[in-house]
């Protein structure tokens, strides 16, 4: 199952998994056409526990087991902390952090009954580096790049990944995250050129490159990797 399967990264992940033989449920709030054979669409609002349970149960009825969960569903948020509304904070945390946790929680029992599995969460460089904008140099960067709500939600995903990795290791369930840097997509069309110029490899990432990292962590050969936050960011942040 791939949540956020209609988005740029989500679609790329669905395509990569299907090309390697997986039967994929692409779950999203919006209606969409599955990108390739082997991918089935399903409606899902990750803010609602009952909807997640319904979606998981339906996926199990269709496919019989759940081996891989990729939590891509998420939203971005722009602007500064001074004017950030409480409603916007709640929206971002509910979808990016709470939604990811609820999907992980719903998958655990299914994976245990199947003998194990892979959970791969979508983090972000913004959850590590305090944000890309440099408002002390150019306040306009802050208005066009991710803010504190987004960063806090993704930092939460990172530490949640580490907690679940330890808790579920004995059940043969690995839990990892991919932390992308700026990725070219419909959501980043206004990403400031001044920040693009700071990426050491000289360009923004591609959704297919994020999908390749997910595919690596989902593979049987990655069974000794758990609790990892895999940076895929063109060198913009190294740790």
PyMOL commands that set and color helices and strands:
alter all, ss='L'
color gray80, all
select helices_A, chain A and resi 8-19+49-63+86-114+126-129+139-143+148-171+186-188+193-196+207-218+220-222
alter helices_A, ss='H'
color red, helices_A
select strands_A, chain A and resi 2-3+24-28+39-43+68-71+117-122+173-180+229-232
alter strands_A, ss='S'
color yellow, strands_A
deselect
rebuild
show_as cartoon
